[in-house]
Amino acid sequence: MTIKVQSVDRDGLRQRVEVEGFETLFLDAPQIVGGEGSAPDPHDHLDLALGACKAITAQMYARRKGWPLTGVSVTVARDDSQERHGIYRLDVSLDFQGIDDAGQRARLAEIADRCPIHRLITTSQVEITTAATSVDA
């Protein structure tokens, strides 16, 4: 899959994102760093990817087990006050609707911690190669 990011204008920091086969998304930087704050910023997308992944993983597990899960609500609270020192804290709260059994709720929370995004940002070595290209060449 290829994701294309294109600056919307010369003076702002708003970006148009195209993901093949999906609607166009927009990202912007917060006003405090010179953006307009007109769309979620890249940190927001990281955080929401984690929350959505946990919800999807819990739903898949409950479906496989035949548990009466009717919905998942996820709240992700970010503390990035120490990010410059290498600490980016995300506190995740999961609400499993339709699950009254405490053991099932605990198991779903445990399974949610095994979602691919959680594992990616906590245990994987991510390698990034960046290259500058010229569209005029």
Phi and psi restraints in degrees (value plus and minus 20) as a CYANA .aco file:
   2 THR   PHI    -136.7   -96.7
   2 THR   PSI     115.9   155.9
   3 ILE   PHI    -133.7   -93.7
   3 ILE   PSI     110.6   150.6
   4 LYS   PHI    -132.6   -92.6
   4 LYS   PSI     110.4   150.4
   5 VAL   PHI    -137.7   -97.7
   5 VAL   PSI     110.1   150.1
   6 GLN   PHI    -154.2  -114.2
   6 GLN   PSI     110.4   150.4
   7 SER   PHI     -80.4   -40.4
   7 SER   PSI     118.2   158.2
   8 VAL   PHI    -100.4   -60.4
   8 VAL   PSI     -60.5   -20.5
   9 ASP   PHI    -166.4  -126.4
   9 ASP   PSI     147.7   187.7
  10 ARG   PHI     -91.3   -51.3
  10 ARG   PSI     -53.8   -13.8
  11 ASP   PHI    -113.9   -73.9
  11 ASP   PSI     -44.4    -4.4
  12 GLY   PHI    -117.5   -77.5
  12 GLY   PSI    -198.8  -158.8
  13 LEU   PHI    -133.3   -93.3
  13 LEU   PSI     -14.2    25.8
  14 ARG   PHI     -86.2   -46.2
  14 ARG   PSI     117.4   157.4
  15 GLN   PHI    -144.1  -104.1
  15 GLN   PSI     119.8   159.8
  16 ARG   PHI    -118.6   -78.6
  16 ARG   PSI     111.8   151.8
  17 VAL   PHI    -139.1   -99.1
  17 VAL   PSI     107.7   147.7
  18 GLU   PHI    -134.8   -94.8
  18 GLU   PSI     101.7   141.7
  19 VAL   PHI    -133.6   -93.6
  19 VAL   PSI     102.2   142.2
  20 GLU   PHI     -68.5   -28.5
  20 GLU   PSI     103.3   143.3
  21 GLY   PHI      68.8   108.8
  21 GLY   PSI     -17.7    22.3
  22 PHE   PHI    -148.0  -108.0
  22 PHE   PSI     148.4   188.4
  23 GLU   PHI     -85.8   -45.8
  23 GLU   PSI     134.0   174.0
  24 THR   PHI     -87.5   -47.5
  24 THR   PSI     118.5   158.5
  25 LEU   PHI    -132.6   -92.6
  25 LEU   PSI     139.7   179.7
  26 PHE   PHI    -148.0  -108.0
  26 PHE   PSI     125.0   165.0
  27 LEU   PHI    -149.4  -109.4
  27 LEU   PSI     132.6   172.6
  28 ASP   PHI    -166.4  -126.4
  28 ASP   PSI     142.5   182.5
  29 ALA   PHI    -110.5   -70.5
  29 ALA   PSI     133.5   173.5
  30 PRO   PHI     -82.8   -42.8
  30 PRO   PSI     135.6   175.6
  31 GLN   PHI     -79.0   -39.0
  31 GLN   PSI     -53.5   -13.5
  32 ILE   PHI     -81.2   -41.2
  32 ILE   PSI     -43.2    -3.2
  33 VAL   PHI    -130.4   -90.4
  33 VAL   PSI      -6.4    33.6
  34 GLY   PHI      84.4   124.4
  34 GLY   PSI     -20.6    19.4
  35 GLY   PHI    -105.4   -65.4
  35 GLY   PSI    -199.0  -159.0
  36 GLU   PHI    -115.0   -75.0
  36 GLU   PSI     -33.1     6.9
  37 GLY   PHI      45.6    85.6
  37 GLY   PSI       9.6    49.6
  38 SER   PHI    -106.5   -66.5
  38 SER   PSI     -25.2    14.8
  39 ALA   PHI    -177.0  -137.0
  39 ALA   PSI     145.7   185.7
  40 PRO   PHI     -76.7   -36.7
  40 PRO   PSI     128.6   168.6
  41 ASP   PHI    -113.6   -73.6
  41 ASP   PSI     151.8   191.8
  42 PRO   PHI     -76.3   -36.3
  42 PRO   PSI     -56.2   -16.2
  43 HIS   PHI     -82.0   -42.0
  43 HIS   PSI     -60.6   -20.6
  44 ASP   PHI     -78.1   -38.1
  44 ASP   PSI     -61.7   -21.7
  45 HIS   PHI     -87.7   -47.7
  45 HIS   PSI     -56.8   -16.8
  46 LEU   PHI     -81.8   -41.8
  46 LEU   PSI     -67.7   -27.7
  47 ASP   PHI     -84.1   -44.1
  47 ASP   PSI     -63.0   -23.0
  48 LEU   PHI     -90.4   -50.4
  48 LEU   PSI     -50.8   -10.8
  49 ALA   PHI     -82.0   -42.0
  49 ALA   PSI     -61.0   -21.0
  50 LEU   PHI     -84.3   -44.3
  50 LEU   PSI     -68.4   -28.4
  51 GLY   PHI     -80.8   -40.8
  51 GLY   PSI     -65.6   -25.6
  52 ALA   PHI     -85.8   -45.8
  52 ALA   PSI     -59.8   -19.8
  53 CYS   PHI     -83.6   -43.6
  53 CYS   PSI     -62.1   -22.1
  54 LYS   PHI     -82.5   -42.5
  54 LYS   PSI     -63.1   -23.1
  55 ALA   PHI     -82.7   -42.7
  55 ALA   PSI     -67.4   -27.4
  56 ILE   PHI     -82.1   -42.1
  56 ILE   PSI     -64.0   -24.0
  57 THR   PHI     -82.5   -42.5
  57 THR   PSI     -64.2   -24.2
  58 ALA   PHI     -83.7   -43.7
  58 ALA   PSI     -61.8   -21.8
  59 GLN   PHI     -83.9   -43.9
  59 GLN   PSI     -61.9   -21.9
  60 MET   PHI     -82.9   -42.9
  60 MET   PSI     -63.1   -23.1
  61 TYR   PHI     -85.0   -45.0
  61 TYR   PSI     -66.5   -26.5
  62 ALA   PHI     -82.4   -42.4
  62 ALA   PSI     -59.5   -19.5
  63 ARG   PHI     -82.2   -42.2
  63 ARG   PSI     -65.3   -25.3
  64 ARG   PHI     -83.3   -43.3
  64 ARG   PSI     -56.2   -16.2
  65 LYS   PHI    -103.0   -63.0
  65 LYS   PSI     -31.2     8.8
  66 GLY   PHI      55.6    95.6
  66 GLY   PSI       3.8    43.8
  67 TRP   PHI     -99.8   -59.8
  67 TRP   PSI     132.9   172.9
  68 PRO   PHI    -101.3   -61.3
  68 PRO   PSI      19.1    59.1
  69 LEU   PHI     -88.2   -48.2
  69 LEU   PSI     104.0   144.0
  70 THR   PHI    -125.6   -85.6
  70 THR   PSI     -33.3     6.7
  71 GLY   PHI     158.8   198.8
  71 GLY   PSI     142.7   182.7
  72 VAL   PHI    -151.7  -111.7
  72 VAL   PSI     111.9   151.9
  73 SER   PHI    -134.2   -94.2
  73 SER   PSI     110.8   150.8
  74 VAL   PHI    -143.1  -103.1
  74 VAL   PSI     112.4   152.4
  75 THR   PHI    -138.0   -98.0
  75 THR   PSI     106.0   146.0
  76 VAL   PHI    -133.8   -93.8
  76 VAL   PSI      97.9   137.9
  77 ALA   PHI    -127.4   -87.4
  77 ALA   PSI     106.2   146.2
  78 ARG   PHI    -121.3   -81.3
  78 ARG   PSI     115.9   155.9
  79 ASP   PHI    -143.7  -103.7
  79 ASP   PSI      79.1   119.1
  80 ASP   PHI    -125.3   -85.3
  80 ASP   PSI      -1.2    38.8
  81 SER   PHI     -84.0   -44.0
  81 SER   PSI     -42.1    -2.1
  82 GLN   PHI    -132.8   -92.8
  82 GLN   PSI      -3.3    36.7
  83 GLU   PHI     -78.1   -38.1
  83 GLU   PSI     -57.8   -17.8
  84 ARG   PHI     -85.9   -45.9
  84 ARG   PSI     -34.5     5.5
  85 HIS   PHI    -125.2   -85.2
  85 HIS   PSI      -7.5    32.5
  86 GLY   PHI      67.4   107.4
  86 GLY   PSI      -7.6    32.4
  87 ILE   PHI    -138.9   -98.9
  87 ILE   PSI      99.3   139.3
  88 TYR   PHI    -145.9  -105.9
  88 TYR   PSI      86.1   126.1
  89 ARG   PHI    -121.5   -81.5
  89 ARG   PSI     109.8   149.8
  90 LEU   PHI    -143.1  -103.1
  90 LEU   PSI     101.5   141.5
  91 ASP   PHI    -123.3   -83.3
  91 ASP   PSI     101.5   141.5
  92 VAL   PHI    -131.7   -91.7
  92 VAL   PSI     110.0   150.0
  93 SER   PHI    -135.6   -95.6
  93 SER   PSI     108.7   148.7
  94 LEU   PHI    -135.2   -95.2
  94 LEU   PSI     111.8   151.8
  95 ASP   PHI    -139.8   -99.8
  95 ASP   PSI      96.7   136.7
  96 PHE   PHI    -121.1   -81.1
  96 PHE   PSI      82.6   122.6
  97 GLN   PHI     -94.5   -54.5
  97 GLN   PSI     118.2   158.2
  98 GLY   PHI      69.1   109.1
  98 GLY   PSI     -24.8    15.2
  99 ILE   PHI    -129.1   -89.1
  99 ILE   PSI      89.1   129.1
 100 ASP   PHI    -116.1   -76.1
 100 ASP   PSI     -41.3    -1.3
 101 ASP   PHI     -95.3   -55.3
 101 ASP   PSI     101.7   141.7
 102 ALA   PHI     -81.6   -41.6
 102 ALA   PSI     -56.3   -16.3
 103 GLY   PHI     -84.8   -44.8
 103 GLY   PSI     -61.3   -21.3
 104 GLN   PHI     -86.6   -46.6
 104 GLN   PSI     -60.8   -20.8
 105 ARG   PHI     -82.0   -42.0
 105 ARG   PSI     -63.8   -23.8
 106 ALA   PHI     -83.1   -43.1
 106 ALA   PSI     -61.6   -21.6
 107 ARG   PHI     -85.6   -45.6
 107 ARG   PSI     -60.3   -20.3
 108 LEU   PHI     -84.0   -44.0
 108 LEU   PSI     -58.5   -18.5
 109 ALA   PHI     -84.8   -44.8
 109 ALA   PSI     -60.5   -20.5
 110 GLU   PHI     -83.4   -43.4
 110 GLU   PSI     -64.7   -24.7
 111 ILE   PHI     -85.2   -45.2
 111 ILE   PSI     -58.8   -18.8
 112 ALA   PHI     -80.5   -40.5
 112 ALA   PSI     -52.1   -12.1
 113 ASP   PHI     -90.7   -50.7
 113 ASP   PSI     -29.0    11.0
 114 ARG   PHI    -120.8   -80.8
 114 ARG   PSI     -11.2    28.8
 115 CYS   PHI     -83.1   -43.1
 115 CYS   PSI     133.2   173.2
 116 PRO   PHI     -76.8   -36.8
 116 PRO   PSI     -57.2   -17.2
 117 ILE   PHI     -91.6   -51.6
 117 ILE   PSI     -61.3   -21.3
 118 HIS   PHI     -78.0   -38.0
 118 HIS   PSI     -68.0   -28.0
 119 ARG   PHI     -84.8   -44.8
 119 ARG   PSI     -59.3   -19.3
 120 LEU   PHI     -80.7   -40.7
 120 LEU   PSI     -65.4   -25.4
 121 ILE   PHI    -106.1   -66.1
 121 ILE   PSI     -27.3    12.7
 122 THR   PHI    -133.9   -93.9
 122 THR   PSI     -43.2    -3.2
 123 THR   PHI    -151.0  -111.0
 123 THR   PSI     -30.6     9.4
 124 SER   PHI    -113.0   -73.0
 124 SER   PSI     130.6   170.6
 125 GLN   PHI    -113.4   -73.4
 125 GLN   PSI      96.4   136.4
 126 VAL   PHI    -118.9   -78.9
 126 VAL   PSI     107.0   147.0
 127 GLU   PHI    -129.6   -89.6
 127 GLU   PSI     109.4   149.4
 128 ILE   PHI    -144.1  -104.1
 128 ILE   PSI     109.1   149.1
 129 THR   PHI    -132.6   -92.6
 129 THR   PSI     106.0   146.0
 130 THR   PHI    -137.9   -97.9
 130 THR   PSI     112.6   152.6
 131 ALA   PHI    -154.2  -114.2
 131 ALA   PSI     118.4   158.4
 132 ALA   PHI    -107.9   -67.9
 132 ALA   PSI     113.9   153.9
 133 THR   PHI    -144.0  -104.0
 133 THR   PSI     141.7   181.7
 134 SER   PHI    -135.6   -95.6
 134 SER   PSI     102.9   142.9
 135 VAL   PHI    -100.2   -60.2
 135 VAL   PSI     -34.3     5.7
 136 ASP   PHI    -107.6   -67.6
 136 ASP   PSI     -32.7     7.3
